[in-house]
Every structure is written in C-alpha cells, then in structure tokens.
Amino acid sequence: MISSSLLLSCAAALSLASIGAAQSFRRLGACPTLGCVFPPDQTDFLAGQYFDIRLEVHAPVNGTEATGRTTPDTNFTFTIAQQGRRPQGAAAYFKIAEPALERWNFTWLPKPSETKQNTDYFARDADTPSLVNVASKIYRRVALYQPGEYTATLTYNNGQKTTASWLVRDLVTARKTKNIVLFIGVGISIDSVPLLNGRYKSRLQMDQFPVLGHQMTHSIDSFITDSANSATALYSGHKSTVNALGVYRDSSPDPFDDPRFESIAEIFQRLTNGGVGIVSTAFIADATPGAFTAHTADRGEYGHVVDTYLNGLTNFTWTNWTGPDVLFGGGAEQFLPGRRSYRGQDYYKLFADEGYNVVLNNTALSSTPNNEKTLGIFSTSNLPVWLDRNVYQQNLLRSNSPDGKRANATDVPGLKQMTLKAIDILNARHRKEGWILMAEAASIDKQMHALDYDRALGDLLELDDTVKNTIAKLQELGSDKETLVLVTSDHGHGFDVAGSVDTKYLESQETDRTKRKAIGIYEESGVSQYVIPGDPEDTSSLQFSEGAAFPANWDPRYTLYSGVSANPDRRENYQVHKSGPRVPTVNTTADEDDYVVNPKDAVTGFVVNGTLPPDASTGVHSLTDVPVFAQGPCQELFAGVYDNIDIFFNMAACLGLARNK
C-alpha cells in the first residue's frame, strides 16, 4: 500500500508540471513566461523577513520561444498590492529609490563550467543552444510587515503580465521557547529510520519523541531536491532551485547577485542578539551548514560560504552578522591559506583575529573554555565516519590533518562530542538571550550515495546517540523545558530492506544467477538481526551491543538485502567494506563521464544493472517524505504532513520572530 504522505508528495511534485511547457528543462526555473518575478508565485513570507525582488524580461533570439522580438522591453513596470488595496509601484511601496536597469544574455545549453543554465535533451545532443537577451532590475532588502495576501504584477511587452501571489503568514510575536536544537540527519527517509534502527526489538531515542510529522521535500522547479535547496527551505521558508543557497536563482552569470532572503539564523541574531551554533560532520562549507549564512546560486562557491560565516554578506547591504558562536566540522582546505581558500587567505588567522578560539582536534575541543567563540576544524574534507573512527581505524590514515602538514587526523571528535561542546558554549554565552544550534549528521547521505549502507547505519546510530546525550545535557543544564529539539532530514534516498542475505552461501556460488539464491525473502528472510546478543559467541548475526546500541559485529554471515531505488551499475555482496568507504563505480573514459562497475568493489558479489544515466557514479535523492521528530515547547506544531518550508515557519513562530514594523 502506498502511504498517504507519499501520495501528497507525488501530487505536489506533479503540480510542478504546470510551471512550463518543458517538464525536464526550462529556460529558467520558476519562470514559465517571458516575464520573471522572484520571489515567484505562491511564495510565503515571515512578517518582517528581509528579501530581495528580482525582475527579468526575456527576449529569446532563437528556439521555440522566439517571438521575433530580440531586444527585451526595458520599460517594464512592477506593482505591489495588499489584498483590498490599490497597487503601488515597488519603489514607492517600499520607500526606496528605483533600482538601475541591468542587461545581460544567457543560453539554455550549459557548458561544464556554467552553473546557472538549463537545456533540453535533444538540443543538448544536437549542440543547438537558445540565446536569450535579458533586461532586469532588483530591489534590495525589503520586507512585508502586515499578514495577508499580496499581488505582485510585472507588466511588459505592451501589456503582457506576470502575476505572483504572495502570502505573509499570521503574525506570531510571543516567544515560547528560549532555545532550538535542530538535528539534520541528511538522507534519512520515512523508510530508513524504522528499517535501520532495530525497531523489531527496540526503539531509537528519536522514536520516543512525543510528536512525529512528515515533511515533503520537492524544490520549487523540480521533483527532486538537493541539500542546498532543501536546507534553504528549512532555514528560510523559501523553496528555491537545486544548488542554490539562500537565494532564488536568476539568469545572470554572477553567482552572487541573485535575490536573497534572510535565514532564521540571521533573523534570530538580528532581533535577539542570541547565540548561533553550526555543527557538521561534513566539510563545513558544504550545503547544509552553508545555508545558514550563505547567499549564492552555486553551492560550490565554498570560499564565499566560509567568508559569510565570519563576515556575513559584504557585496550588498544586508543584515548585520557578527558570526556564529560555534562552528565545528571538517574542510580545513577552505581555511588554510592557498588556492582553495577564499582569495588565498588564512581563515584560521582571520577567525582568531575576530576573537575566536581555534581548535584542531578532539583533545583541544574538550578542554577549550566555554565562554569564548570557538572555531573547530578537525580534518580536511569530510570528517571520518563513525564506523572508521571506531571499528576499522586503519582507514583513518588519510593524510587529512587540519593543520596542513598532511599527517593523519586520528584525534577527531564525533557528532556527539561536537554537539555537547557546542551546547556548553552556547549556554555559557547566551543563557539569557537563548540560542539556535544546527547539528548535521552529513555522512548518512554521503554513504547512501556511495551505496555503503553499513557506514550510513553507523552514522544514523551516532546521530541517535547524540540526540540521547543532548537530551541528558539539556536536563543537566536545566534547559530541557525551554528547548525545542527537532530531528529531521532534508531529503531521502528511497532506501528499503526486502529480505536477508546468506553471505557465506553467496560467496560459494559461481555465477551471478546462482549467487542471487542467497537472498531470503518473505518467510526465508528470517527474524530481525538487530537484537541484543544473547550468546556472546554467536557471530553469525548483525547484533546490537549494549548502551548506545551500535552493532557488536559488523561482518556477520546473515546481512540485510537492502538498497535504494535508483542506482548506477554496481556489484553487490551485501558485506561491510572493511578497507574504507565504498566506491561502487569507475569512469573508464577520458573525455566524458561514463561509469561502470568498479572491478575492485564487492568482488565476491553479483553484477546489478543500473537504472540511472551512465554519467551517474552514485545513488541519488528521492521524492520520499522525511520524518520530523519533535520534543519540547511548540512540539505540537510539527505533527502531521506539511511542506519543508513549514519547519522554518514553525521554528520562527516558536521563537516569536515575526514583526509588524
């Protein structure tokens, strides 16, 4: 039976088909006509939230949308009207100067170095791009303060109109929580939590939260989201486009001039002077942490992301940002001076110059004082996953030390150590004003992409152990009754379990077809292997240990027949990859991406044909809903099925961040 929440997601995604004539590729996302308004139709706002308005008038020179008018109308007008009132020109409405006219052009057909274009499959194959000339204006840092419906109208080309209906949510100014802890287990879906967590015999900490909801994750112009766009929705209440952080993607070639909107971190710091903490097991310039402060159409602008942590936005007038109190994660390459840091600068020094205590390993983290702003960067790239830090420690020898000396980063904190220290610092510095903490378990997603389900499981269980210890920490501090704790994801992977695998029998077979006989389905799948061991000598099953409930044996004979719904070509033997994170495919060509089965991966297994385009090297995200577990003040707001933007609006309501002037 298909779940009702999944049907709602499908219905919401199918509604995107009405955005434009071309389903897969459009001239510009969320702009179905030749006149573009950003924020687009059906956008919701928090009262008093700052945002930009970008207007574009397009004149296609060739292709199916060409009208013979190759010069865009530069005399377009734009009005705003609250429901029941007369329209006003935007400059008069917001009491600001009329912005200057901008002009550029773009094509639909992308080159590898371009990040802000779209194309059509046939045009791509024929190499026939469509050229579009553009006239544009942008109104910077405006806000709507009165709840209700608004109509924004762009008039161009002798009376053609593009109309955007906007909604300012109800005004909620009473603050109901002092603090928020937002855990993001990237890649967790509705299916993956109960299937990985041992529900057959026990429940995770997050399963014991009093409120469970489901959020839909589609983006503004595509069924499937990425972490940049989805994190943007969670933090700001605005859906955007894949790869965009804190902006609506426009058609200009500049990745830093797109129309922005405030994140909850920026609003919270602006209004309350409260504390902000950002913790991630990824490189800290990655999309999920980056969406807290960055505003760019290209999530790959890592230098920009790191610079905004420290300085906020400096290219346009924007919300004053004084930096997070806590910034913990990996990604030393963006902090060390050189070609990979922003403008070659030494960001360790720049953070230190602004009063940050800089720590580079777990020992220093545990002893650092709680009353100072703290930057903790503990490796290059992503932090090592739980399974390698705790079981297969030979995989830590990666020349990834954060000091640039190419030593091995072996004294690395996990999500639990970073999160608990972050709470200590935020509590010490902002006990009165309150604080927001985002803690990301990033490698659930990263290992799901690599089809490495054992490492994904390890990091999921580490997340739950962190949640458990966070609840205990808040109780110890006397803050549990004034802290909203949320555990959710930004997208799923379509992961599921369909049976079990006898790996010993699989290895004994000679052909791919006979190896598949090792898979047990229905009654032959056996009972759940996620159990507390009764016999310490039994090593045949994947069993939980006591305490944090991590498996006691990661290499049992009987494993799970599991996978995701969309895959590249690969070989499967359903055993743990002891030598390091999995690499299921390799590229065998020199001039294009064409991925095939990695001959060194799962060598005892059988080949499984892929279902993705041949240029896909890993698994991809899916449309599945993701769970939202809530505990604390305002927990009732997070029950039911809703959109990902409602996470932001519910957090903002609980913090009382709306303003009517």
KEKEMI-470166 format. One record per residue (C-alpha): x, y, z. Coordinates in steps of 0.25 Angstrom, whole numbers, padded with zeros to 4 digits, always signed. Layout:
N
XYZ...
***
This chain:
661
+0000+0000+0000+0005+0014-0004+0006+0023+0008-0003+0036+0008+0008+0045+0011+0016+0039-0001+0003+0042-0010+0003+0056-0005+0018+0058-0009+0015+0052-0023+0003+0061-0024+0011+0073-0020+0022+0069-0030+0013+0067-0041+0007+0081-0039+0021+0086-0044+0017+0081-0058+0009+0093-0059+0021+0103-0058+0025+0102-0072+0023+0094-0085+0036+0086-0084+0036+0077-0072+0050+0073-0070+0057+0086-0075+0052+0101-0075+0058+0114-0079+0059+0118-0064+0053+0111-0052+0040+0117-0046+0039+0126-0058+0029+0120-0068+0027+0133-0076+0036+0143-0083+0034+0152-0070+0040+0147-0057+0037+0151-0043+0046+0146-0032+0041+0143-0021+0031+0135-0031+0017+0132-0030+0012+0124-0017+0023+0129-0008+0021+0131+0007+0028+0141+0016+0030+0143+0031+0025+0157+0034+0038+0166+0035+0047+0156+0028+0056+0163+0018+0057+0159+0004+0061+0164-0010+0052+0165-0022+0058+0162-0036+0050+0165-0049+0054+0160-0062+0049+0162-0076+0054+0151-0086+0055+0153-0101+0059+0139-0108+0067+0141-0120+0064+0126-0126+0058+0114-0121+0043+0110-0119+0040+0122-0110+0046+0133-0120+0035+0143-0124+0043+0152-0133+0046+0162-0122+0061+0160-0119+0062+0173-0111+0056+0172-0097+0046+0182-0092+0053+0192-0083+0040+0200-0080+0034+0189-0071+0027+0193-0059+0025+0186-0045+0014+0188-0035+0010+0182-0021-0003+0182-0015-0008+0176-0002-0022+0170-0003-0033+0180-0004-0023+0192-0007-0019+0199-0019-0006+0195-0026+0007+0203-0024+0020+0204-0031+0030+0196-0023+0040+0207-0021+0028+0216-0015+0022+0204-0007+0036+0201+0000+0040+0216+0000+0053+0213-0007+0060+0218-0020+0057+0212-0033+0068+0202-0036+0077+0203-0048+0074+0195-0061+0083+0183-0063+0085+0175-0076+0091+0162-0080+0089+0150-0088+0089+0135-0086+0087+0122-0093+0080+0109-0089+0090+0100-0093+0101+0098-0082+0116+0097-0082+0123+0089-0071+0128+0102-0065+0114+0108-0065+0105+0106-0053+0092+0114-0056+0087+0109-0069+0077+0099-0074+0075+0091-0086+0067+0081-0094+0072+0067-0097+0070+0068-0112+0077+0082-0112+0088+0076-0103+0091+0065-0113+0090+0074-0125+0098+0085-0118+0088+0096-0122+0087+0106-0111+0076+0116-0110+0080+0130-0107+0072+0139-0098+0074+0154-0096+0070+0160-0083+0066+0173-0076+0065+0173-0061+0064+0181-0048+0066+0177-0034+0060+0183-0021+0069+0180-0010+0066+0177+0005+0051+0180+0006+0041+0174+0015+0026+0172+0017+0020+0174+0031+0005+0172+0030+0000+0158+0030-0009+0154+0018-0009+0153+0003-0001+0161-0007-0001+0162-0022+0012+0166-0029+0010+0169-0044+0021+0171-0055+0015+0177-0068+0024+0177-0080+0023+0175-0096+0011+0184-0098+0002+0179-0087+0007+0165-0084+0006+0162-0069+0013+0152-0060+0006+0152-0046+0011+0146-0033+0002+0143-0021+0010+0145-0008+0005+0141+0006+0011+0147+0019+0008+0137+0030+0000+0141+0042+0007+0150+0052+0012+0142+0064+0021+0150+0073+0020+0143+0086+0033+0135+0089+0030+0121+0094+0044+0115+0094+0057+0120+0098+0066+0110+0090+0065+0101+0078+0073+0089+0075+0071+0085+0060+0077+0072+0056+0078+0069+0042+0081+0054+0038+0083+0057+0023+0078+0045+0015+0068+0039+0025+0055+0036+0019+0042+0031+0025+0047+0016+0022+0061+0017+0026+0059+0020+0041+0050+0008+0045+0057-0001+0036+0071+0002+0041+0068+0005+0056+0065-0008+0061+0050-0006+0063+0048-0021+0063+0053-0021+0078+0055-0007+0082+0053+0008+0079+0063+0019+0076+0063+0031+0084+0057+0039+0073+0045+0029+0072+0042+0032+0087+0039+0047+0084+0025+0051+0086+0022+0057+0073+0025+0051+0059+0022+0058+0046+0025+0057+0031+0031+0067+0022+0031+0068+0007+0044+0072+0001+0042+0075-0014+0048+0088-0019+0042+0100-0026+0044+0095-0040+0048+0080-0039+0042+0068-0033+0056+0064-0026+0063+0074-0017+0078+0075-0013+0083+0078+0000+0086+0093-0003+0072+0096-0007+0065+0087+0003+0074+0093+0015+0070+0107+0009+0055+0103+0011+0057+0098+0025+0065+0111+0029+0057+0122+0022+0043+0117+0018+0046+0119+0003+0047+0108-0007+0058+0110-0018+0066+0103-0028+0076+0091-0028+0090+0097-0024+0084+0110-0019+0087+0115-0004+0079+0126+0001+0075+0131-0012+0065+0130-0023+0073+0126-0035+0073+0137-0046+0078+0136-0060+0090+0146-0058+0104+0140-0060+0108+0145-0046+0106+0134-0035+0106+0145-0024+0095+0155-0029+0083+0146-0028+0071+0151-0020+0073+0147-0005+0064+0145+0007+0068+0144+0022+0071+0131+0029+0066+0128+0043+0080+0130+0048+0081+0144+0042+0067+0148+0047+0069+0142+0061+0083+0149+0063+0077+0162+0057+0065+0162+0067+0070+0156+0079+0085+0156+0079+0084+0141+0083+0095+0131+0080+0096+0122+0068+0104+0109+0066+0107+0101+0054+0112+0087+0055+0114+0077+0043+0121+0064+0041+0123+0069+0026+0133+0079+0021+0128+0092+0028+0126+0099+0014+0116+0088+0010+0102+0092+0006+0094+0088+0019+0103+0097+0029+0105+0107+0018+0091+0110+0016+0091+0117+0030+0098+0129+0025+0102+0128+0010+0095+0134-0001+0099+0129-0015+0093+0122-0027+0105+0112-0027+0107+0103-0014+0121+0100-0020+0126+0114-0016+0132+0109-0003+0141+0121-0001+0128+0130-0001+0122+0121+0009+0133+0121+0019+0135+0136+0018+0120+0138+0021+0121+0130+0034+0131+0141+0038+0127+0154+0031+0113+0152+0026+0110+0158+0013+0119+0169+0008+0115+0171-0007+0102+0177-0004+0095+0184+0008+0089+0172+0017+0086+0168+0031+0098+0171+0040+0104+0158+0044+0114+0156+0056+0118+0141+0053+0113+0129+0060+0118+0125+0074+0121+0111+0070+0126+0106+0056+0130+0091+0056+0133+0082+0045+0143+0078+0034+0148+0085+0022+0162+0090+0026+0165+0093+0011+0156+0105+0011+0163+0111+0024+0178+0108+0021+0184+0119+0012+0185+0115-0002+0178+0113-0015+0166+0106-0008+0163+0117+0002+0155+0130-0002+0165+0139-0008+0176+0131-0003+0174+0136+0011+0177+0129+0025+0164+0127+0031+0169+0121+0044+0176+0135+0046+0164+0143+0041+0155+0136+0051+0165+0137+0062+0167+0152+0059+0152+0153+0062+0153+0147+0075+0150+0132+0072+0157+0121+0080+0163+0112+0069+0164+0097+0072+0168+0086+0062+0166+0072+0070+0157+0066+0080+0166+0067+0091+0167+0082+0089+0152+0083+0087+0149+0076+0101+0158+0086+0108+0154+0099+0102+0147+0109+0110+0132+0110+0109+0131+0125+0109+0139+0128+0096+0134+0128+0082+0140+0115+0076+0144+0110+0062+0147+0095+0062+0152+0089+0049+0157+0075+0050+0161+0069+0037+0162+0073+0022+0149+0069+0014+0138+0062+0022+0141+0056+0036+0143+0041+0036+0130+0033+0038+0127+0026+0051+0130+0012+0046+0144+0016+0042+0147+0024+0055+0142+0013+0064+0143-0001+0057+0152+0000+0044+0162+0010+0049+0173+0007+0039+0164+0015+0030+0168+0028+0037+0182+0028+0031+0178+0038+0020+0188+0050+0022+0176+0059+0025+0181+0067+0037+0174+0080+0038+0188+0088+0040+0192+0086+0026+0204+0077+0030+0198+0064+0023+0198+0056+0036+0187+0047+0039+0175+0053+0046+0173+0042+0057+0168+0050+0069+0155+0054+0063+0142+0057+0070+0129+0051+0066+0116+0058+0065+0113+0055+0080+0125+0062+0085+0124+0074+0076+0109+0075+0079+0110+0074+0094+0122+0084+0094+0114+0094+0085+0103+0094+0095+0112+0097+0107+0118+0109+0099+0104+0114+0095+0099+0112+0109+0110+0119+0115+0110+0131+0105+0095+0133+0103+0088+0127+0115+0079+0139+0116+0077+0142+0101+0075+0128+0096+0081+0121+0084+0079+0112+0072+0088+0100+0069+0088+0093+0056+0095+0079+0056+0097+0071+0044+0099+0056+0042+0104+0058+0028+0110+0045+0024+0097+0037+0025+0094+0043+0012+0109+0043+0007+0109+0028+0010+0095+0025+0004+0101+0032-0009+0112+0022-0009+0102+0010-0006+0110+0008+0006+0099+0004+0016+0108+0000+0027+0114+0013+0028+0101+0020+0027+0095+0012+0038+0107+0015+0047+0105+0030+0045+0090+0029+0047+0092+0022+0060+0103+0032+0064+0092+0043+0061+0082+0036+0071+0093+0034+0081+0096+0049+0080+0081+0052+0082+0080+0043+0094+0092+0050+0100+0087+0064+0096+0074+0062+0104+0082+0058+0116+0091+0070+0115+0079+0079+0114+0073+0073+0126+0087+0074+0133+0087+0089+0130+0072+0091+0134+0069+0095+0120+0061+0084+0115+0047+0090+0118+0051+0103+0110+0058+0096+0098+0051+0091+0085+0058+0079+0080+0055+0075+0065+0061+0063+0058+0059+0063+0043+0065+0061+0029+0066+0070+0017+0063+0059+0007+0062+0043+0006+0069+0033-0003+0058+0023-0005+0065+0013+0003+0058+0000+0007+0060-0014+0012+0053-0026+0005+0060-0038+0012+0073-0044+0017+0086-0050+0010+0094-0062+0014+0107-0057+0010+0114-0070+0012+0105-0077+0002+0106-0065-0007+0122-0066-0007+0121-0081-0010+0113-0079-0023+0120-0078-0037+0110-0070-0045+0102-0057-0043+0089-0064-0044+0092-0075-0034+0098-0064-0025+0084-0058-0024+0079-0070-0018+0086-0066-0005+0075-0055-0004+0064-0059+0006+0050-0053+0004+0037-0054+0012+0038-0065+0021+0052-0068+0017+0057-0055+0021+0057-0059+0036+0055-0050+0048+0062-0037+0050+0077-0037+0052+0076-0024+0060+0076-0031+0074+0083-0030+0087+0092-0042+0087+0088-0054+0095+0100-0062+0092+0113-0055+0092+0120-0066+0084+0109-0064+0073+0116-0056+0062+0106-0060+0051+0097-0049+0052+0097-0034+0052+0095-0031+0066+0094-0019+0075+0103-0016+0087+0098-0010+0100+0098+0004+0103+0098+0013+0090+0093+0001+0082+0103+0000+0071+0104-0014+0065+0114-0023+0072+0118-0030+0060+0119-0022+0046+0122-0034+0038+0112-0045+0041+0108-0057+0032+0094-0052+0031+0092-0038+0026+0081-0029+0020+0076-0030+0006+0075-0015+0005+0077-0004-0005+0072+0009-0011+0062+0011-0023+0072+0018-0033+0086+0012-0035+0098+0012-0044+0103-0001-0050+0110-0008-0038+0113-0021-0032+0107-0026-0018+0111-0036-0008+0104-0029+0004+0116-0029+0013+0123-0018+0020+0134-0011+0013+0146-0012+0023+0156-0005+0015+0149+0009+0015+0136+0016+0009+0131+0009-0003+0134+0013-0018+0124+0005-0026+0127+0010-0040+0139+0015-0048+0140+0024-0060+0146+0017-0072+0147+0028-0082+0156+0040-0083+0147+0051-0089+0133+0048-0083+0126+0043-0071+0123+0028-0073+0122+0020-0061+0123+0005-0060+0124-0006-0049+0137-0004-0041+0144-0017-0043+0151-0016-0029+0137-0014-0021+0129-0025-0015+0137-0035-0023+0130-0047-0018+0117-0042-0022+0108-0041-0034+0106-0030-0044+0093-0022-0043+0090-0013-0055+0088+0001-0052+0075+0010-0054+0082+0023-0055+0088+0031-0067+0102+0025-0070+0109+0038-0065+0103+0036-0051+0114+0030-0042+0106+0028-0029+0092+0027-0024+0083+0039-0024+0072+0046-0015+0057+0042-0016+0044+0048-0014+0040+0041-0002+0035+0049+0010+0045+0050+0022+0041+0049+0037+0041+0061+0047+0042+0057+0062+0039+0068+0071+0040+0069+0087+0039+0082+0095+0032+0095+0094+0023+0096+0082+0025+0081+0079+0010+0081+0074+0013+0090+0062+0021+0078+0056+0011+0068+0055+0004+0063+0042+0009+0065+0028+0014+0078+0023+0024+0085+0014+0039+0087+0017+0037+0102+0018+0028+0100+0030+0039+0095+0038+0044+0110+0037+0031+0116+0040+0028+0107+0052+0042+0110+0058+0040+0125+0055+0026+0124+0062+0032+0117+0074+0043+0128+0075+0033+0139+0073+0041+0145+0061+0030+0152+0053+0030+0167+0053+0019+0176+0048+0028+0188+0047
***
